[in-house]
Amino acid sequence: MYYEIARAMVVGMSTATPPRAPSAAPPGRPAADAPPRRAHRVDWRVRFALLALVWGFSFLLIKMGTQAYAPFQVTFGRLLFGTAVLAVAMAVRRTGLPRGARTWGHLTVAAFFLNALPFSLFAFAELTIPSTLAGICNATSPLWGMALSMVALSEDRPTRRRVAGLGLGFIGVLTVLGAWQGFSGLDVGGTAMALLASLSYPIGWIYVRRTLAGRSESHLSLTGAQLTLATAQLAVVTPLFTSLPAAYPVVPLLAVVALGALGTGFAMLIQYGIVAEVGPTTGQMVTYFIPVIATAAGVTLLDERLTWNTPVGALIVLAGAALTQSRATTAPREPRKPRGPHPQP
C-alpha cells in the first residue's frame, strides 16, 4: 500500500541526479568522497519478508480500526503515529526538514495524493468491502502507474510487452470483480473507492517525479515533511466530518496504532534500507506479496469469504503488473558492414 510513496521518493528522486565520481585512492583504501556504507545486522531477505507481512496486514488493521472509529479518524491516527516514528528516526539521525516554500508546496500536493487521499479512501472502502478485496485492488497500482506514465512521462514509451501487461492486469481485475455475473455480491461504491485509492498513488508518484526529483535533501527529510503535511491535512478534515468517539475500544485503537507506527512509519524505514542495499528493482518485488498476505490474513483472522475468482483474478493482476514492469532483453547486435547502396536482404 505504502510502497508507491517509497518508490516515488527513493527511485524518482535518486535517479534524477547522478552520483559524483569518487576521488582516486590508493588500492586497499576507500576513496575520500565515497559515502560510508551502513552495515545491516539483519539480512535484507528477512527485512523484505517483514515488510511484506507488515504491509499485507495493513488492510486487516484498517478493517479492525473502522469497526470502532470513523474512516477519517483511522486515517488521522495512522498518519499521526507514522509521523511520530519518522520524527524519532530524524532526531536520531539528526536529519532536518527541507527548506523553501516551493518545496513545501510540492510536498503538500504529494502528501494529498500519496497519503491523505488513498489512506482515507481505503478506510472508507473497507466499511463495505472485505479487506481481501481492498488488498487485491491495491495490487492494481502498478497497472495504473504504467498506463499514466506512458502518457505523462516521455521516457516511458509504450511497448507490446507493457500493453499486454496492462490488458492482462485489467482482465484480472474483471475476474476478481466477477464481471460475467454482473458484479453481484460486491459493493460498487466501496470497490470504486479502493480502485481510486490505488490510482491516487501513481498520480502522486508522477507529480513527485516531475517536481521534486534531484532534491539535495535526504529521502528521510522529504518523507518526514510529507507525512507531517498529510497529518495536518487530516487534522483539519477529521473534526469537520466526525465527532469525538464516545468510547475508545482497546483492540481497534491498538490496530490504528500498529497501522501507523508499523505499517507506515517503520515500514518506510525498512523500505528505504532495502532499496539502498539491493536496488529498487528487487525492492519493488514486495508489491506482489502484499495481496497474497492480505488475502490470507482476511480469510484466516476475519473469516472473510473467498470465492474462486478472487485468488485467480489476483494472480492474473499480479502477472500483468509484473509484465508491465519487466524489460525485454535483446542480444547486442554487431555493427553491419556497408554493402553499397542496395544491401542484400
Contacts in CASP RR format, 6 or more apart in sequence:
PFRMAT RR
TARGET T0000
AUTHOR 0000-0000-0000
METHOD contacts of the structure
MODEL  1
MYYEIARAMVVGMSTATPPRAPSAAPPGRPAADAPPRRAHRVDWRVRFAL
LALVWGFSFLLIKMGTQAYAPFQVTFGRLLFGTAVLAVAMAVRRTGLPRG
ARTWGHLTVAAFFLNALPFSLFAFAELTIPSTLAGICNATSPLWGMALSM
VALSEDRPTRRRVAGLGLGFIGVLTVLGAWQGFSGLDVGGTAMALLASLS
YPIGWIYVRRTLAGRSESHLSLTGAQLTLATAQLAVVTPLFTSLPAAYPV
VPLLAVVALGALGTGFAMLIQYGIVAEVGPTTGQMVTYFIPVIATAAGVT
LLDERLTWNTPVGALIVLAGAALTQSRATTAPREPRKPRGPHPQP
1 55 0 8 1.000
1 56 0 8 1.000
1 58 0 8 1.000
1 59 0 8 1.000
1 118 0 8 1.000
1 122 0 8 1.000
1 135 0 8 1.000
1 138 0 8 1.000
1 290 0 8 1.000
2 55 0 8 1.000
2 58 0 8 1.000
2 263 0 8 1.000
2 264 0 8 1.000
2 267 0 8 1.000
2 268 0 8 1.000
2 271 0 8 1.000
3 55 0 8 1.000
3 141 0 8 1.000
3 271 0 8 1.000
3 284 0 8 1.000
3 286 0 8 1.000
3 287 0 8 1.000
3 290 0 8 1.000
4 114 0 8 1.000
4 141 0 8 1.000
4 201 0 8 1.000
4 202 0 8 1.000
4 204 0 8 1.000
4 205 0 8 1.000
5 114 0 8 1.000
5 115 0 8 1.000
5 201 0 8 1.000
5 205 0 8 1.000
5 223 0 8 1.000
5 226 0 8 1.000
5 268 0 8 1.000
6 268 0 8 1.000
6 271 0 8 1.000
6 272 0 8 1.000
6 275 0 8 1.000
7 205 0 8 1.000
7 280 0 8 1.000
7 284 0 8 1.000
8 110 0 8 1.000
8 114 0 8 1.000
8 204 0 8 1.000
8 205 0 8 1.000
8 208 0 8 1.000
8 209 0 8 1.000
9 208 0 8 1.000
9 219 0 8 1.000
9 222 0 8 1.000
9 223 0 8 1.000
9 226 0 8 1.000
10 219 0 8 1.000
10 271 0 8 1.000
10 272 0 8 1.000
10 275 0 8 1.000
10 276 0 8 1.000
10 280 0 8 1.000
11 275 0 8 1.000
11 280 0 8 1.000
12 205 0 8 1.000
12 208 0 8 1.000
12 209 0 8 1.000
12 213 0 8 1.000
13 208 0 8 1.000
13 212 0 8 1.000
13 213 0 8 1.000
13 214 0 8 1.000
13 215 0 8 1.000
13 219 0 8 1.000
13 222 0 8 1.000
14 214 0 8 1.000
14 219 0 8 1.000
15 213 0 8 1.000
16 209 0 8 1.000
16 213 0 8 1.000
16 214 0 8 1.000
17 213 0 8 1.000
17 214 0 8 1.000
20 33 0 8 1.000
22 31 0 8 1.000
22 32 0 8 1.000
22 33 0 8 1.000
22 34 0 8 1.000
23 31 0 8 1.000
23 32 0 8 1.000
23 33 0 8 1.000
24 31 0 8 1.000
25 31 0 8 1.000
25 32 0 8 1.000
25 34 0 8 1.000
30 36 0 8 1.000
40 47 0 8 1.000
40 273 0 8 1.000
40 277 0 8 1.000
44 273 0 8 1.000
44 274 0 8 1.000
44 277 0 8 1.000
44 278 0 8 1.000
47 270 0 8 1.000
47 273 0 8 1.000
47 274 0 8 1.000
48 274 0 8 1.000
48 283 0 8 1.000
48 285 0 8 1.000
48 286 0 8 1.000
50 270 0 8 1.000
51 267 0 8 1.000
51 270 0 8 1.000
51 271 0 8 1.000
51 274 0 8 1.000
51 286 0 8 1.000
52 286 0 8 1.000
52 289 0 8 1.000
52 290 0 8 1.000
52 293 0 8 1.000
53 293 0 8 1.000
54 262 0 8 1.000
54 263 0 8 1.000
54 266 0 8 1.000
54 267 0 8 1.000
54 270 0 8 1.000
55 263 0 8 1.000
55 267 0 8 1.000
55 286 0 8 1.000
55 290 0 8 1.000
55 293 0 8 1.000
56 135 0 8 1.000
56 289 0 8 1.000
56 290 0 8 1.000
56 291 0 8 1.000
56 293 0 8 1.000
56 294 0 8 1.000
56 297 0 8 1.000
57 263 0 8 1.000
57 293 0 8 1.000
57 294 0 8 1.000
57 297 0 8 1.000
58 259 0 8 1.000
58 263 0 8 1.000
58 294 0 8 1.000
59 122 0 8 1.000
59 126 0 8 1.000
59 131 0 8 1.000
59 132 0 8 1.000
59 134 0 8 1.000
59 135 0 8 1.000
59 138 0 8 1.000
59 294 0 8 1.000
59 297 0 8 1.000
59 298 0 8 1.000
60 131 0 8 1.000
60 294 0 8 1.000
60 297 0 8 1.000
60 298 0 8 1.000
60 301 0 8 1.000
60 302 0 8 1.000
61 255 0 8 1.000
61 256 0 8 1.000
61 258 0 8 1.000
61 259 0 8 1.000
61 263 0 8 1.000
62 74 0 8 1.000
62 122 0 8 1.000
62 123 0 8 1.000
62 126 0 8 1.000
62 131 0 8 1.000
62 134 0 8 1.000
62 255 0 8 1.000
62 259 0 8 1.000
63 126 0 8 1.000
63 130 0 8 1.000
63 131 0 8 1.000
63 134 0 8 1.000
63 298 0 8 1.000
63 302 0 8 1.000
64 251 0 8 1.000
64 252 0 8 1.000
64 255 0 8 1.000
65 74 0 8 1.000
65 252 0 8 1.000
65 253 0 8 1.000
65 255 0 8 1.000
65 256 0 8 1.000
65 259 0 8 1.000
66 74 0 8 1.000
66 123 0 8 1.000
66 126 0 8 1.000
66 127 0 8 1.000
66 252 0 8 1.000
67 252 0 8 1.000
68 245 0 8 1.000
68 247 0 8 1.000
68 248 0 8 1.000
68 249 0 8 1.000
68 251 0 8 1.000
68 252 0 8 1.000
68 253 0 8 1.000
69 245 0 8 1.000
69 252 0 8 1.000
69 253 0 8 1.000
69 256 0 8 1.000
70 238 0 8 1.000
70 241 0 8 1.000
70 242 0 8 1.000
70 245 0 8 1.000
71 120 0 8 1.000
71 123 0 8 1.000
71 124 0 8 1.000
71 127 0 8 1.000
72 120 0 8 1.000
72 123 0 8 1.000
72 234 0 8 1.000
72 237 0 8 1.000
72 238 0 8 1.000
72 241 0 8 1.000
72 242 0 8 1.000
73 238 0 8 1.000
73 242 0 8 1.000
73 245 0 8 1.000
73 256 0 8 1.000
74 123 0 8 1.000
74 256 0 8 1.000
74 259 0 8 1.000
75 116 0 8 1.000
75 119 0 8 1.000
75 120 0 8 1.000
75 123 0 8 1.000
75 234 0 8 1.000
75 238 0 8 1.000
76 231 0 8 1.000
76 234 0 8 1.000
76 235 0 8 1.000
76 238 0 8 1.000
77 234 0 8 1.000
77 256 0 8 1.000
77 257 0 8 1.000
77 259 0 8 1.000
77 260 0 8 1.000
78 119 0 8 1.000
78 256 0 8 1.000
78 259 0 8 1.000
78 260 0 8 1.000
78 264 0 8 1.000
79 115 0 8 1.000
79 116 0 8 1.000
79 119 0 8 1.000
79 227 0 8 1.000
79 230 0 8 1.000
79 231 0 8 1.000
79 234 0 8 1.000
79 260 0 8 1.000
79 264 0 8 1.000
80 231 0 8 1.000
80 260 0 8 1.000
81 256 0 8 1.000
81 257 0 8 1.000
81 259 0 8 1.000
81 260 0 8 1.000
81 261 0 8 1.000
81 264 0 8 1.000
81 265 0 8 1.000
82 227 0 8 1.000
82 260 0 8 1.000
82 261 0 8 1.000
82 263 0 8 1.000
82 264 0 8 1.000
82 265 0 8 1.000
82 266 0 8 1.000
83 224 0 8 1.000
83 227 0 8 1.000
83 228 0 8 1.000
83 230 0 8 1.000
83 231 0 8 1.000
83 265 0 8 1.000
84 261 0 8 1.000
85 260 0 8 1.000
85 261 0 8 1.000
85 264 0 8 1.000
85 265 0 8 1.000
85 266 0 8 1.000
85 269 0 8 1.000
86 220 0 8 1.000
86 223 0 8 1.000
86 224 0 8 1.000
86 227 0 8 1.000
86 265 0 8 1.000
86 268 0 8 1.000
86 269 0 8 1.000
87 224 0 8 1.000
89 95 0 8 1.000
89 220 0 8 1.000
89 269 0 8 1.000
90 96 0 8 1.000
90 97 0 8 1.000
90 220 0 8 1.000
90 221 0 8 1.000
90 224 0 8 1.000
93 220 0 8 1.000
95 218 0 8 1.000
95 220 0 8 1.000
95 221 0 8 1.000
96 221 0 8 1.000
97 221 0 8 1.000
97 224 0 8 1.000
97 225 0 8 1.000
97 228 0 8 1.000
98 104 0 8 1.000
98 107 0 8 1.000
98 215 0 8 1.000
98 217 0 8 1.000
98 221 0 8 1.000
98 222 0 8 1.000
98 225 0 8 1.000
103 212 0 8 1.000
103 215 0 8 1.000
103 217 0 8 1.000
104 225 0 8 1.000
104 229 0 8 1.000
106 207 0 8 1.000
106 208 0 8 1.000
106 211 0 8 1.000
106 212 0 8 1.000
107 212 0 8 1.000
107 222 0 8 1.000
107 225 0 8 1.000
107 226 0 8 1.000
107 229 0 8 1.000
108 229 0 8 1.000
108 233 0 8 1.000
109 204 0 8 1.000
109 207 0 8 1.000
109 211 0 8 1.000
110 204 0 8 1.000
110 207 0 8 1.000
110 208 0 8 1.000
110 211 0 8 1.000
110 212 0 8 1.000
110 226 0 8 1.000
111 226 0 8 1.000
111 227 0 8 1.000
111 229 0 8 1.000
111 230 0 8 1.000
111 233 0 8 1.000
112 230 0 8 1.000
112 233 0 8 1.000
113 200 0 8 1.000
113 201 0 8 1.000
113 203 0 8 1.000
113 204 0 8 1.000
113 207 0 8 1.000
114 200 0 8 1.000
114 201 0 8 1.000
114 204 0 8 1.000
114 205 0 8 1.000
114 208 0 8 1.000
114 226 0 8 1.000
114 230 0 8 1.000
115 226 0 8 1.000
115 227 0 8 1.000
115 230 0 8 1.000
116 230 0 8 1.000
116 233 0 8 1.000
116 234 0 8 1.000
116 237 0 8 1.000
117 197 0 8 1.000
117 200 0 8 1.000
118 197 0 8 1.000
118 198 0 8 1.000
118 200 0 8 1.000
118 201 0 8 1.000
119 197 0 8 1.000
119 230 0 8 1.000
120 234 0 8 1.000
121 193 0 8 1.000
121 194 0 8 1.000
121 196 0 8 1.000
121 197 0 8 1.000
121 200 0 8 1.000
122 134 0 8 1.000
122 138 0 8 1.000
122 193 0 8 1.000
122 194 0 8 1.000
122 197 0 8 1.000
124 190 0 8 1.000
124 193 0 8 1.000
125 134 0 8 1.000
125 137 0 8 1.000
125 189 0 8 1.000
125 190 0 8 1.000
125 191 0 8 1.000
125 193 0 8 1.000
125 194 0 8 1.000
125 197 0 8 1.000
126 134 0 8 1.000
126 194 0 8 1.000
127 190 0 8 1.000
128 187 0 8 1.000
128 189 0 8 1.000
128 190 0 8 1.000
129 186 0 8 1.000
129 187 0 8 1.000
129 190 0 8 1.000
129 191 0 8 1.000
129 194 0 8 1.000
130 298 0 8 1.000
130 302 0 8 1.000
130 304 0 8 1.000
130 305 0 8 1.000
131 294 0 8 1.000
131 297 0 8 1.000
131 298 0 8 1.000
131 302 0 8 1.000
131 304 0 8 1.000
132 294 0 8 1.000
132 295 0 8 1.000
132 298 0 8 1.000
132 299 0 8 1.000
132 304 0 8 1.000
132 306 0 8 1.000
132 310 0 8 1.000
133 176 0 8 1.000
133 186 0 8 1.000
133 191 0 8 1.000
133 194 0 8 1.000
133 310 0 8 1.000
134 194 0 8 1.000
134 294 0 8 1.000
135 194 0 8 1.000
135 290 0 8 1.000
135 291 0 8 1.000
135 294 0 8 1.000
135 295 0 8 1.000
136 176 0 8 1.000
136 291 0 8 1.000
136 294 0 8 1.000
136 295 0 8 1.000
136 310 0 8 1.000
136 313 0 8 1.000
136 314 0 8 1.000
136 317 0 8 1.000
137 176 0 8 1.000
137 191 0 8 1.000
137 194 0 8 1.000
137 195 0 8 1.000
137 197 0 8 1.000
137 198 0 8 1.000
138 194 0 8 1.000
138 197 0 8 1.000
138 198 0 8 1.000
138 290 0 8 1.000
138 291 0 8 1.000
138 294 0 8 1.000
139 198 0 8 1.000
139 287 0 8 1.000
139 288 0 8 1.000
139 290 0 8 1.000
139 291 0 8 1.000
139 314 0 8 1.000
139 317 0 8 1.000
139 318 0 8 1.000
139 321 0 8 1.000
140 169 0 8 1.000
140 170 0 8 1.000
140 173 0 8 1.000
140 195 0 8 1.000
140 198 0 8 1.000
140 317 0 8 1.000
140 321 0 8 1.000
141 198 0 8 1.000
141 199 0 8 1.000
141 201 0 8 1.000
141 202 0 8 1.000
141 287 0 8 1.000
142 202 0 8 1.000
142 287 0 8 1.000
142 321 0 8 1.000
142 324 0 8 1.000
142 325 0 8 1.000
143 165 0 8 1.000
143 166 0 8 1.000
143 169 0 8 1.000
143 170 0 8 1.000
143 173 0 8 1.000
143 317 0 8 1.000
143 320 0 8 1.000
143 321 0 8 1.000
143 324 0 8 1.000
144 198 0 8 1.000
144 199 0 8 1.000
144 201 0 8 1.000
144 202 0 8 1.000
145 201 0 8 1.000
145 202 0 8 1.000
145 205 0 8 1.000
145 206 0 8 1.000
146 156 0 8 1.000
146 162 0 8 1.000
146 165 0 8 1.000
146 166 0 8 1.000
146 324 0 8 1.000
146 325 0 8 1.000
147 166 0 8 1.000
148 202 0 8 1.000
148 203 0 8 1.000
148 206 0 8 1.000
149 156 0 8 1.000
149 202 0 8 1.000
149 206 0 8 1.000
150 156 0 8 1.000
150 157 0 8 1.000
150 158 0 8 1.000
150 162 0 8 1.000
152 206 0 8 1.000
152 210 0 8 1.000
153 206 0 8 1.000
153 209 0 8 1.000
159 328 0 8 1.000
161 323 0 8 1.000
161 324 0 8 1.000
161 326 0 8 1.000
161 327 0 8 1.000
161 328 0 8 1.000
162 323 0 8 1.000
162 324 0 8 1.000
164 320 0 8 1.000
164 323 0 8 1.000
165 319 0 8 1.000
165 320 0 8 1.000
165 321 0 8 1.000
165 323 0 8 1.000
165 324 0 8 1.000
166 320 0 8 1.000
166 324 0 8 1.000
167 320 0 8 1.000
168 316 0 8 1.000
168 319 0 8 1.000
168 320 0 8 1.000
168 323 0 8 1.000
169 316 0 8 1.000
169 317 0 8 1.000
169 319 0 8 1.000
169 320 0 8 1.000
169 321 0 8 1.000
171 316 0 8 1.000
172 313 0 8 1.000
172 314 0 8 1.000
172 316 0 8 1.000
172 317 0 8 1.000
172 320 0 8 1.000
173 195 0 8 1.000
173 313 0 8 1.000
173 317 0 8 1.000
175 309 0 8 1.000
175 312 0 8 1.000
175 313 0 8 1.000
175 316 0 8 1.000
176 309 0 8 1.000
176 310 0 8 1.000
176 313 0 8 1.000
176 314 0 8 1.000
176 317 0 8 1.000
177 183 0 8 1.000
177 186 0 8 1.000
177 191 0 8 1.000
178 184 0 8 1.000
178 186 0 8 1.000
178 309 0 8 1.000
183 191 0 8 1.000
212 222 0 8 1.000
215 222 0 8 1.000
219 272 0 8 1.000
220 269 0 8 1.000
220 272 0 8 1.000
223 268 0 8 1.000
227 264 0 8 1.000
227 265 0 8 1.000
271 283 0 8 1.000
271 286 0 8 1.000
274 282 0 8 1.000
274 283 0 8 1.000
274 286 0 8 1.000
275 283 0 8 1.000
284 325 0 8 1.000
287 321 0 8 1.000
288 318 0 8 1.000
288 321 0 8 1.000
288 322 0 8 1.000
291 314 0 8 1.000
291 317 0 8 1.000
291 318 0 8 1.000
292 314 0 8 1.000
295 306 0 8 1.000
295 310 0 8 1.000
295 311 0 8 1.000
295 314 0 8 1.000
298 304 0 8 1.000
299 306 0 8 1.000
336 343 0 8 1.000
END
